[in-house]
């Protein structure tokens, strides 16, 4: 290309200058035409050019050709609101009037009130419209309604030592201390709860929450002896009962956020659930209280400051009886949790719990006619006591080993020991640890527990450890025979049990729900092994074997007026299968069986001629949750 341009330019520079062209004469017109033959005259007028064809070849467009724009259209719409210009909208997001219902508006999801698996206004997935519910105490937007419903069905045939009635018996031939031991139980509980929550709770704590939960319980039990279910010997040996309890009724107010990652301070007032440690050894209940709680350091530090006024419980269901006057029993709690302390992956908790009981002048009879305060032990006088529990709890892992541990030291004063009628100091200890190892779909567990017993009931020190209201998740939990069943302390006290239902401590209380703590007890020791096998995502099988002892039998010897009672309680063997048909917690079916192979100490307390030395329980449980 460069050479083709340079050559004519050089020729032009070398040629001599052309002479002026003369205008031809008219007579030479023919000659002029002859001279100009082969030349085409061109015009500089744009309109003289022919129109350009943009598609010279079919299917192809001429390069650098742009179609002419259509004529401008001006539209006048009087009174219309002009839309914002494009630059008014951010480039990375577009506002939507109701982002909660966008998916439904697009036709991707259809809401059904009975479906808890998809977006559902009744499950708190979308805010409610305040204009449609003017009777609710809410103002503004972002209010969510959350409804919960639970059906808990229990059928439990079991055997345990049942004493023969003193005045009368179901069978005149039963002249021994203990009669037949078989007793079935059926219990059906319906729990219905609702909450109003304000705030975008997916990213930060709610600003305010109102919650209420009611529980309806129906229970039926049949025993083979008189005076087990009712104090009157004339009443039958079977009982059906029902009760409605208020299990939650509180206001939760979010005071403030203290960091960009939503560390917070909150206040909760009313009947509320509370658990003082990881496994429910000391105080796990739903009680009337005021609690100040929150977090710091990106939620690595949590704290609780609480005061609880204990409510009376229904005798047969264990639910809160709010129509009765609250007890003169107060619990004050202060605890702090720290993640990655003392080592990484371990959460440590320190706690101080103060239990102030002033029921020394109170005589309380349960719904079945049995005295529960004071317990029918010793001199039958009422008691006041003050106890401070100092505790350390840990939960986490050390390498591949999962660890849960608790330790408590109980210090205080009992104003009136039922053995001496004198004030006595309280000095008792408790420790529990569970180690587990995970291998693929299997978990293997090793458990140990120690609760001190009173070595001398007639001195001025009570050394038996007792909790405030225990609900332990430990050593097989309520699959275990010893934790699940109540063993009556026949011969040493009236309407008093060695241990309590859903409890592991041998506390000699009249009732965990309505009785007082008792620090004149034989204590508890446990060593156990267990394993969990997740055979499928829906099916888990567990097995546990625990060996139980009394820590010190001095109290039992004094109450039974016996010279010596061995410490060995026996072996607690249990197995359970848990099936979740939908691989969720909405339907949970459980079937478990447990047996207590009694040891020398248990047989010394409850053995009689022809009586079984192995006791069992079977638990069938179905839980359906919405």
PLY file of the C-alpha trace (Angstrom):
ply
format ascii 1.0
element vertex 626
property float x
property float y
property float z
element edge 625
property int vertex1
property int vertex2
end_header
0.00 0.00 0.00
2.82 2.43 0.83
4.56 1.87 -2.52
1.38 2.44 -4.51
0.99 5.82 -2.87
4.63 6.90 -3.17
4.97 6.17 -6.83
2.30 8.58 -8.15
3.54 11.22 -5.72
7.04 11.01 -7.15
5.78 11.16 -10.65
3.75 14.20 -9.82
6.77 15.93 -8.37
8.88 15.17 -11.45
6.33 16.31 -14.04
6.47 19.88 -15.33
3.71 22.26 -14.39
0.62 21.98 -16.54
-0.49 24.91 -18.60
-3.86 26.56 -18.10
-6.71 24.79 -19.85
-8.39 26.90 -22.48
-12.16 27.04 -22.71
-13.06 25.28 -25.95
-14.87 27.19 -28.56
-18.39 26.30 -29.46
-17.37 25.16 -32.89
-15.01 22.65 -31.33
-17.80 20.93 -29.29
-17.53 17.72 -31.22
-13.82 17.68 -30.86
-14.13 18.29 -27.13
-16.40 15.35 -26.75
-13.88 13.30 -28.56
-11.09 14.42 -26.23
-13.05 13.76 -23.01
-14.21 10.33 -24.00
-13.66 7.82 -21.12
-14.02 10.40 -18.24
-17.04 10.56 -15.83
-18.15 13.84 -14.37
-18.63 13.63 -10.50
-20.70 15.91 -8.24
-20.05 17.00 -4.61
-23.75 17.36 -3.73
-24.77 14.61 -1.08
-28.28 14.43 -2.49
-26.86 13.44 -5.82
-25.58 10.07 -4.38
-27.86 7.03 -4.69
-29.24 5.54 -1.42
-27.03 3.00 0.35
-28.28 -0.58 0.46
-27.43 -1.96 3.95
-27.80 -5.54 2.75
-25.88 -5.98 -0.45
-25.66 -9.71 0.25
-28.63 -11.44 1.82
-28.07 -12.19 5.53
-25.17 -9.73 5.85
-25.09 -6.09 6.90
-22.92 -3.37 5.38
-20.09 -2.41 7.82
-20.33 0.92 9.67
-23.97 1.33 8.73
-26.50 2.55 11.31
-30.21 2.59 10.64
-31.76 6.04 10.89
-33.61 6.75 14.14
-37.40 6.97 14.10
-39.11 10.30 14.51
-39.22 11.64 18.12
-42.49 11.03 19.98
-43.59 13.49 22.64
-46.26 12.17 25.06
-48.11 14.53 27.34
-49.91 12.95 30.36
-51.34 15.62 32.60
-51.21 14.83 36.34
-48.92 11.82 35.99
-45.99 11.35 38.38
-42.72 11.20 36.53
-40.63 8.12 37.33
-37.22 8.73 38.88
-34.35 8.82 36.43
-32.18 5.67 36.15
-29.35 7.27 38.10
-31.63 7.49 41.16
-31.45 3.70 41.62
-28.32 2.00 42.98
-26.53 -0.27 40.58
-26.20 -3.25 42.97
-29.73 -3.54 44.37
-33.32 -2.61 43.61
-35.84 -1.81 46.38
-38.94 -4.00 46.57
-42.06 -2.85 48.49
-42.51 -6.26 50.29
-39.40 -8.40 50.05
-40.96 -11.08 52.27
-43.63 -12.01 49.72
-41.54 -11.65 46.56
-41.19 -15.40 46.04
-44.93 -15.88 46.45
-45.64 -12.97 44.07
-43.49 -14.63 41.46
-45.47 -17.82 41.85
-42.52 -19.85 43.17
-44.04 -20.63 46.59
-47.65 -21.03 47.65
-48.19 -20.53 51.36
-50.19 -23.09 53.32
-50.89 -22.52 57.00
-50.30 -26.17 57.94
-46.95 -26.46 56.12
-44.00 -25.74 58.43
-41.34 -26.55 55.80
-41.93 -23.63 53.41
-42.44 -19.92 53.96
-45.28 -19.54 56.40
-46.55 -16.41 58.12
-47.61 -18.45 61.16
-44.07 -19.73 61.58
-42.45 -16.32 61.54
-41.21 -16.37 57.94
-43.13 -13.24 56.94
-44.22 -10.20 58.97
-47.87 -9.72 59.81
-49.92 -6.74 58.68
-50.68 -4.61 61.78
-53.76 -3.13 60.10
-55.41 -6.57 59.98
-54.88 -7.25 63.69
-55.57 -3.93 65.44
-56.24 -5.73 68.73
-52.59 -6.78 69.07
-50.30 -4.54 71.20
-47.98 -3.71 68.30
-46.97 -0.59 66.41
-44.90 -0.22 63.27
-43.72 -2.91 60.91
-41.49 -6.02 60.99
-43.67 -7.85 63.54
-43.60 -11.63 63.24
-46.04 -14.17 64.65
-44.71 -17.61 65.60
-47.02 -20.49 66.55
-45.87 -23.79 68.02
-47.78 -26.96 68.86
-46.44 -30.18 70.35
-48.09 -33.51 71.09
-46.12 -35.65 73.55
-47.47 -39.17 74.13
-45.95 -41.55 76.70
-46.83 -45.14 77.52
-44.67 -46.72 80.19
-45.14 -50.11 81.83
-42.63 -50.54 84.66
-41.90 -52.42 87.89
-40.53 -51.00 91.13
-40.74 -51.87 94.86
-44.29 -51.06 95.97
-45.03 -51.35 99.70
-48.15 -53.06 100.94
-50.69 -50.69 102.49
-50.81 -50.59 106.28
-54.57 -50.29 106.77
-55.69 -52.32 103.75
-54.44 -54.01 100.62
-55.75 -55.04 97.23
-55.05 -58.70 98.06
-55.62 -60.01 101.62
-52.91 -62.62 101.06
-50.21 -59.97 100.75
-48.74 -59.93 104.24
-45.16 -59.06 103.30
-43.63 -55.58 103.28
-43.71 -55.32 99.47
-46.43 -56.49 97.12
-46.63 -56.81 93.37
-44.38 -54.40 91.48
-46.04 -53.92 88.06
-47.49 -50.48 87.27
-48.40 -48.99 83.85
-48.48 -45.26 83.16
-50.03 -43.33 80.28
-49.54 -39.60 79.81
-50.62 -37.30 77.00
-49.42 -33.70 76.89
-50.44 -31.03 74.38
-48.31 -27.90 74.33
-49.45 -24.78 72.48
-47.35 -21.65 72.28
-47.33 -18.33 70.44
-44.91 -15.43 70.20
-44.90 -11.91 68.79
-41.42 -10.81 67.75
-40.28 -7.47 66.35
-37.10 -7.15 64.33
-35.10 -8.72 61.54
-34.15 -11.72 63.62
-32.13 -13.48 60.91
-29.19 -11.17 61.58
-29.66 -9.66 65.01
-31.51 -10.26 68.29
-35.20 -9.29 68.26
-36.09 -5.85 69.56
-38.97 -7.13 71.65
-40.71 -10.46 72.14
-43.97 -11.53 73.78
-44.32 -15.27 74.38
-46.96 -17.50 75.99
-47.04 -21.30 76.23
-49.77 -23.47 77.74
-49.59 -27.20 78.42
-52.50 -29.60 78.90
-51.70 -32.95 80.49
-53.83 -36.05 80.94
-52.34 -38.96 82.87
-53.45 -42.37 84.01
-51.62 -44.72 86.37
-52.47 -48.07 87.91
-50.66 -49.68 90.85
-51.30 -52.97 92.66
-51.50 -51.54 96.18
-53.56 -49.09 98.22
-52.16 -45.84 99.59
-49.63 -45.45 96.81
-51.62 -42.99 94.72
-53.88 -41.54 97.46
-53.40 -41.14 101.17
-56.93 -42.43 101.86
-57.00 -46.25 101.88
-60.62 -46.18 100.71
-59.71 -44.75 97.31
-58.89 -47.07 94.40
-55.39 -48.05 93.31
-55.73 -46.40 89.93
-56.00 -42.72 89.07
-56.72 -40.49 86.10
-56.01 -36.78 86.28
-55.67 -33.75 84.06
-54.24 -30.26 84.41
-53.49 -27.11 82.41
-50.25 -25.32 83.25
-48.68 -22.04 82.14
-45.13 -22.92 81.16
-44.09 -19.64 79.51
-45.44 -16.14 79.85
-42.77 -13.48 79.45
-41.69 -10.23 77.86
-38.20 -10.06 76.37
-36.93 -6.50 75.79
-33.80 -5.86 73.76
-32.05 -2.99 75.52
-29.21 -2.30 73.11
-26.62 -3.68 70.72
-23.05 -3.20 71.91
-21.11 -4.02 68.73
-21.45 -4.18 64.96
-21.72 -7.96 65.26
-24.80 -7.65 67.47
-23.46 -8.30 70.91
-26.35 -7.20 73.09
-28.00 -6.63 76.46
-31.55 -7.89 77.03
-34.08 -8.09 79.83
-36.66 -10.87 80.24
-39.52 -10.75 82.74
-42.08 -13.48 83.45
-42.37 -17.27 83.46
-39.40 -18.40 81.43
-37.17 -21.44 80.93
-33.73 -21.39 82.51
-30.89 -23.89 82.74
-28.01 -23.09 85.08
-25.47 -25.44 83.45
-24.94 -27.44 80.27
-26.56 -30.69 81.46
-29.25 -29.58 83.92
-27.62 -30.88 87.10
-28.52 -28.00 89.44
-31.47 -25.92 88.24
-33.43 -26.47 85.04
-37.02 -25.31 85.18
-39.62 -22.85 83.89
-40.15 -20.38 86.70
-41.28 -16.83 87.35
-38.22 -14.62 87.15
-36.37 -11.52 86.06
-33.26 -12.14 83.96
-30.68 -9.74 82.57
-28.48 -11.38 79.95
-26.32 -10.65 76.94
-23.04 -11.21 75.12
-19.73 -9.53 74.31
-16.65 -10.09 72.11
-18.51 -11.41 69.06
-20.61 -13.71 71.26
-17.55 -15.40 72.75
-18.61 -14.13 76.17
-22.14 -14.55 77.56
-23.60 -13.75 80.95
-26.78 -14.18 83.01
-28.03 -12.34 86.07
-31.34 -13.73 87.26
-33.77 -13.85 90.16
-36.52 -16.51 90.25
-39.54 -16.89 92.49
-40.49 -20.55 92.46
-44.06 -21.45 91.55
-46.04 -24.32 92.98
-46.31 -27.39 90.74
-49.24 -29.65 90.04
-48.66 -32.94 91.85
-49.38 -35.42 89.08
-48.37 -33.55 85.93
-45.47 -31.44 87.22
-46.79 -28.35 85.40
-46.84 -24.82 86.82
-49.88 -24.10 89.00
-50.13 -20.32 88.72
-53.46 -20.13 90.56
-51.70 -21.15 93.77
-49.56 -18.72 95.73
-45.87 -18.90 94.80
-43.54 -20.61 97.23
-41.39 -18.76 99.75
-38.39 -20.06 97.84
-36.09 -17.81 95.78
-33.19 -18.59 93.45
-30.58 -15.97 92.49
-28.17 -16.79 89.67
-25.05 -15.16 88.25
-22.98 -16.95 85.65
-20.58 -16.20 82.82
-19.59 -18.24 79.77
-16.32 -17.89 77.88
-15.58 -19.70 74.64
-12.06 -21.07 73.99
-11.18 -21.01 77.69
-9.13 -22.71 79.21
-8.13 -24.20 75.87
-9.43 -23.64 72.33
-12.72 -25.40 71.47
-13.74 -25.51 75.15
-16.44 -23.29 76.63
-16.01 -22.62 80.34
-18.69 -21.38 82.70
-18.44 -20.11 86.26
-21.62 -19.77 88.27
-22.85 -18.63 91.65
-26.37 -19.70 92.69
-28.06 -18.69 95.94
-31.15 -20.58 97.11
-33.10 -18.83 99.88
-35.87 -20.97 101.37
-38.23 -19.67 104.08
-40.84 -22.43 104.26
-40.15 -23.47 107.84
-43.64 -22.46 108.92
-45.34 -23.87 105.85
-47.31 -27.11 105.84
-48.10 -28.13 102.30
-50.26 -31.11 101.30
-50.12 -32.33 97.70
-53.16 -33.07 95.53
-53.17 -36.72 96.58
-53.29 -35.93 100.30
-49.64 -36.62 101.19
-47.64 -34.05 103.22
-44.66 -32.81 101.20
-43.49 -29.81 103.26
-42.04 -30.65 105.65
-41.03 -34.10 104.47
-42.12 -36.87 106.82
-38.61 -37.59 108.07
-37.12 -37.29 111.54
-38.82 -34.81 113.87
-41.32 -33.59 111.24
-40.53 -29.91 111.78
-40.38 -27.28 109.10
-37.04 -26.01 107.84
-35.51 -22.78 106.57
-32.20 -22.87 104.76
-29.74 -20.77 102.78
-27.43 -22.44 100.28
-24.81 -20.97 97.96
-23.64 -23.14 95.07
-20.22 -22.33 93.60
-19.80 -24.06 90.27
-17.58 -24.57 87.26
-18.90 -26.18 84.08
-17.20 -27.00 80.79
-18.44 -28.15 77.41
-16.47 -28.67 74.21
-13.66 -30.89 73.06
-10.00 -31.60 73.56
-8.67 -32.78 70.24
-10.89 -35.67 69.15
-12.40 -36.13 72.62
-15.72 -34.44 73.43
-15.94 -33.25 77.02
-18.72 -32.16 79.38
-17.94 -31.54 83.03
-19.62 -29.98 86.07
-18.43 -29.31 89.61
-20.38 -27.71 92.47
-19.65 -26.89 96.08
-22.71 -26.28 98.25
-22.21 -24.09 101.34
-24.85 -22.74 103.68
-26.96 -23.29 106.75
-30.02 -25.41 107.57
-31.97 -23.70 110.37
-33.38 -26.96 111.68
-31.89 -30.37 110.93
-34.62 -33.01 111.15
-32.20 -35.35 112.96
-31.11 -32.96 115.74
-33.58 -30.04 115.76
-30.51 -27.77 115.74
-29.02 -25.52 113.08
-26.50 -27.30 110.89
-23.90 -26.13 108.39
-24.23 -27.35 104.81
-21.03 -28.51 103.15
-21.50 -30.81 100.17
-19.80 -31.46 96.85
-20.78 -32.64 93.38
-18.84 -33.57 90.26
-19.77 -35.12 86.91
-17.89 -35.72 83.68
-18.71 -37.29 80.34
-16.11 -38.09 77.68
-17.10 -39.20 74.21
-15.33 -40.12 71.00
-16.83 -39.89 67.51
-15.90 -42.32 64.80
-17.85 -41.86 61.60
-21.48 -42.67 62.51
-20.69 -43.91 66.03
-20.16 -42.15 69.36
-18.74 -43.90 72.41
-19.29 -42.40 75.88
-17.75 -42.74 79.31
-19.59 -41.16 82.29
-18.75 -40.59 85.92
-20.66 -38.83 88.72
-20.03 -38.16 92.40
-22.41 -36.50 94.88
-21.29 -36.50 98.48
-23.37 -38.14 101.22
-23.81 -37.19 104.85
-21.39 -39.20 106.96
-22.93 -38.42 110.36
-26.58 -37.30 110.44
-26.39 -36.43 114.14
-23.58 -33.88 113.95
-24.04 -30.23 113.05
-22.90 -30.59 109.44
-25.05 -31.80 106.54
-22.80 -33.25 103.84
-25.26 -34.78 101.38
-25.44 -32.90 98.07
-28.84 -31.96 96.70
-29.89 -29.79 93.77
-32.62 -27.16 93.50
-34.52 -28.71 90.58
-32.53 -31.21 88.52
-33.33 -32.51 85.03
-30.07 -34.21 84.03
-29.20 -35.03 80.42
-26.56 -37.54 81.40
-25.71 -41.27 81.40
-28.64 -42.20 79.18
-30.95 -39.51 80.56
-34.56 -40.64 80.95
-33.82 -43.88 79.09
-32.01 -44.93 82.26
-34.08 -46.84 84.82
-32.66 -44.97 87.82
-33.17 -41.53 86.28
-36.63 -42.34 84.97
-38.23 -44.10 87.94
-39.04 -43.02 91.51
-38.10 -45.52 94.21
-40.16 -45.08 97.43
-38.16 -45.15 100.66
-40.41 -47.61 102.47
-39.72 -48.16 106.12
-37.62 -45.06 106.64
-40.03 -42.30 105.77
-43.61 -41.78 104.68
-44.25 -40.37 101.18
-40.50 -40.02 100.71
-38.49 -41.37 97.76
-34.87 -42.42 97.54
-34.56 -40.62 94.22
-36.88 -38.46 92.13
-38.40 -38.94 88.70
-36.16 -37.45 86.02
-33.42 -37.07 88.60
-30.18 -38.85 89.37
-29.50 -37.79 92.97
-30.43 -39.92 96.00
-31.84 -36.95 97.87
-34.57 -38.53 100.07
-37.05 -35.81 99.13
-40.79 -35.97 99.38
-41.05 -34.53 95.87
-38.76 -32.83 93.43
-41.58 -30.54 92.33
-43.08 -29.62 95.72
-40.58 -30.67 98.37
-37.54 -28.94 99.84
-33.90 -29.71 99.21
-32.47 -32.23 101.66
-28.77 -32.32 102.55
-29.16 -35.27 104.94
-28.93 -37.92 102.22
-26.71 -40.88 101.26
-25.20 -39.31 98.15
-24.71 -40.89 94.73
-21.88 -42.42 92.73
-22.13 -43.56 89.11
-19.78 -45.03 86.54
-21.16 -45.73 83.10
-20.42 -46.48 79.47
-22.63 -45.92 76.45
-22.73 -45.67 72.70
-24.86 -44.01 70.02
-25.14 -45.42 66.51
-26.63 -43.30 63.71
-27.57 -46.19 61.44
-29.35 -43.87 59.00
-30.20 -40.15 59.05
-33.59 -41.20 60.44
-32.61 -43.96 62.90
-30.39 -43.82 65.98
-29.78 -46.69 68.38
-28.27 -46.10 71.84
-27.12 -48.36 74.65
-26.04 -47.55 78.21
-24.69 -49.49 81.17
-24.31 -47.70 84.53
-23.17 -48.96 87.91
-24.65 -47.05 90.87
-23.67 -46.78 94.53
-24.70 -44.82 97.61
-21.78 -42.62 98.61
-22.46 -43.03 102.36
-25.30 -45.03 103.91
-25.16 -43.48 107.40
-28.39 -41.57 106.81
-30.18 -44.68 105.55
-29.01 -46.67 108.57
-30.29 -44.01 110.95
-33.69 -43.76 109.26
-34.16 -47.52 108.89
-32.58 -48.26 112.28
-30.19 -50.79 110.75
-26.62 -51.50 111.72
-25.18 -51.59 108.22
-26.47 -51.12 104.68
-24.16 -51.89 101.72
-23.46 -49.13 99.19
-24.08 -51.11 96.01
-27.32 -50.09 94.28
-26.82 -52.23 91.20
-26.46 -52.13 87.43
-28.69 -49.93 85.30
-28.87 -51.33 81.74
-30.82 -49.61 78.96
-31.22 -49.46 75.19
-33.20 -47.10 72.99
-34.13 -46.60 69.35
-35.06 -43.15 68.06
-36.70 -42.89 64.64
-37.35 -39.63 62.79
-39.39 -40.62 59.71
-38.86 -37.29 57.94
-35.25 -36.80 59.12
-36.47 -33.73 61.04
-37.53 -33.00 64.60
-41.19 -32.67 63.63
-41.91 -36.36 64.19
-39.79 -38.26 66.70
-40.63 -41.79 67.79
-38.71 -43.48 70.59
-38.83 -46.93 72.11
-36.57 -47.80 75.02
-36.19 -50.51 77.63
-34.24 -50.47 80.89
-33.52 -52.86 83.70
-32.09 -52.45 87.19
-30.17 -55.49 88.37
-30.24 -54.79 92.08
-27.07 -54.87 94.16
-26.55 -55.66 97.83
-27.56 -52.20 99.06
-30.77 -52.10 97.03
-31.76 -55.62 98.11
-31.09 -54.73 101.73
-33.61 -51.89 101.46
-36.29 -53.47 99.27
-35.91 -57.23 99.24
-38.63 -59.53 100.52
-39.63 -63.15 100.19
-40.42 -64.05 96.60
-39.80 -60.51 95.32
-37.98 -59.90 92.08
-34.41 -58.68 92.21
-34.49 -57.23 88.70
-36.82 -54.35 87.88
-37.59 -53.04 84.43
-39.26 -50.24 82.54
-40.35 -49.82 78.92
-40.90 -46.39 77.42
-42.83 -45.73 74.21
-42.80 -42.05 73.30
-44.18 -40.19 70.27
-43.56 -36.46 69.78
-45.19 -34.53 66.93
-44.22 -30.87 66.56
-45.59 -28.06 64.40
0 1
1 2
2 3
3 4
4 5
5 6
6 7
7 8
8 9
9 10
10 11
11 12
12 13
13 14
14 15
15 16
16 17
17 18
18 19
19 20
20 21
21 22
22 23
23 24
24 25
25 26
26 27
27 28
28 29
29 30
30 31
31 32
32 33
33 34
34 35
35 36
36 37
37 38
38 39
39 40
40 41
41 42
42 43
43 44
44 45
45 46
46 47
47 48
48 49
49 50
50 51
51 52
52 53
53 54
54 55
55 56
56 57
57 58
58 59
59 60
60 61
61 62
62 63
63 64
64 65
65 66
66 67
67 68
68 69
69 70
70 71
71 72
72 73
73 74
74 75
75 76
76 77
77 78
78 79
79 80
80 81
81 82
82 83
83 84
84 85
85 86
86 87
87 88
88 89
89 90
90 91
91 92
92 93
93 94
94 95
95 96
96 97
97 98
98 99
99 100
100 101
101 102
102 103
103 104
104 105
105 106
106 107
107 108
108 109
109 110
110 111
111 112
112 113
113 114
114 115
115 116
116 117
117 118
118 119
119 120
120 121
121 122
122 123
123 124
124 125
125 126
126 127
127 128
128 129
129 130
130 131
131 132
132 133
133 134
134 135
135 136
136 137
137 138
138 139
139 140
140 141
141 142
142 143
143 144
144 145
145 146
146 147
147 148
148 149
149 150
150 151
151 152
152 153
153 154
154 155
155 156
156 157
157 158
158 159
159 160
160 161
161 162
162 163
163 164
164 165
165 166
166 167
167 168
168 169
169 170
170 171
171 172
172 173
173 174
174 175
175 176
176 177
177 178
178 179
179 180
180 181
181 182
182 183
183 184
184 185
185 186
186 187
187 188
188 189
189 190
190 191
191 192
192 193
193 194
194 195
195 196
196 197
197 198
198 199
199 200
200 201
201 202
202 203
203 204
204 205
205 206
206 207
207 208
208 209
209 210
210 211
211 212
212 213
213 214
214 215
215 216
216 217
217 218
218 219
219 220
220 221
221 222
222 223
223 224
224 225
225 226
226 227
227 228
228 229
229 230
230 231
231 232
232 233
233 234
234 235
235 236
236 237
237 238
238 239
239 240
240 241
241 242
242 243
243 244
244 245
245 246
246 247
247 248
248 249
249 250
250 251
251 252
252 253
253 254
254 255
255 256
256 257
257 258
258 259
259 260
260 261
261 262
262 263
263 264
264 265
265 266
266 267
267 268
268 269
269 270
270 271
271 272
272 273
273 274
274 275
275 276
276 277
277 278
278 279
279 280
280 281
281 282
282 283
283 284
284 285
285 286
286 287
287 288
288 289
289 290
290 291
291 292
292 293
293 294
294 295
295 296
296 297
297 298
298 299
299 300
300 301
301 302
302 303
303 304
304 305
305 306
306 307
307 308
308 309
309 310
310 311
311 312
312 313
313 314
314 315
315 316
316 317
317 318
318 319
319 320
320 321
321 322
322 323
323 324
324 325
325 326
326 327
327 328
328 329
329 330
330 331
331 332
332 333
333 334
334 335
335 336
336 337
337 338
338 339
339 340
340 341
341 342
342 343
343 344
344 345
345 346
346 347
347 348
348 349
349 350
350 351
351 352
352 353
353 354
354 355
355 356
356 357
357 358
358 359
359 360
360 361
361 362
362 363
363 364
364 365
365 366
366 367
367 368
368 369
369 370
370 371
371 372
372 373
373 374
374 375
375 376
376 377
377 378
378 379
379 380
380 381
381 382
382 383
383 384
384 385
385 386
386 387
387 388
388 389
389 390
390 391
391 392
392 393
393 394
394 395
395 396
396 397
397 398
398 399
399 400
400 401
401 402
402 403
403 404
404 405
405 406
406 407
407 408
408 409
409 410
410 411
411 412
412 413
413 414
414 415
415 416
416 417
417 418
418 419
419 420
420 421
421 422
422 423
423 424
424 425
425 426
426 427
427 428
428 429
429 430
430 431
431 432
432 433
433 434
434 435
435 436
436 437
437 438
438 439
439 440
440 441
441 442
442 443
443 444
444 445
445 446
446 447
447 448
448 449
449 450
450 451
451 452
452 453
453 454
454 455
455 456
456 457
457 458
458 459
459 460
460 461
461 462
462 463
463 464
464 465
465 466
466 467
467 468
468 469
469 470
470 471
471 472
472 473
473 474
474 475
475 476
476 477
477 478
478 479
479 480
480 481
481 482
482 483
483 484
484 485
485 486
486 487
487 488
488 489
489 490
490 491
491 492
492 493
493 494
494 495
495 496
496 497
497 498
498 499
499 500
500 501
501 502
502 503
503 504
504 505
505 506
506 507
507 508
508 509
509 510
510 511
511 512
512 513
513 514
514 515
515 516
516 517
517 518
518 519
519 520
520 521
521 522
522 523
523 524
524 525
525 526
526 527
527 528
528 529
529 530
530 531
531 532
532 533
533 534
534 535
535 536
536 537
537 538
538 539
539 540
540 541
541 542
542 543
543 544
544 545
545 546
546 547
547 548
548 549
549 550
550 551
551 552
552 553
553 554
554 555
555 556
556 557
557 558
558 559
559 560
560 561
561 562
562 563
563 564
564 565
565 566
566 567
567 568
568 569
569 570
570 571
571 572
572 573
573 574
574 575
575 576
576 577
577 578
578 579
579 580
580 581
581 582
582 583
583 584
584 585
585 586
586 587
587 588
588 589
589 590
590 591
591 592
592 593
593 594
594 595
595 596
596 597
597 598
598 599
599 600
600 601
601 602
602 603
603 604
604 605
605 606
606 607
607 608
608 609
609 610
610 611
611 612
612 613
613 614
614 615
615 616
616 617
617 618
618 619
619 620
620 621
621 622
622 623
623 624
624 625
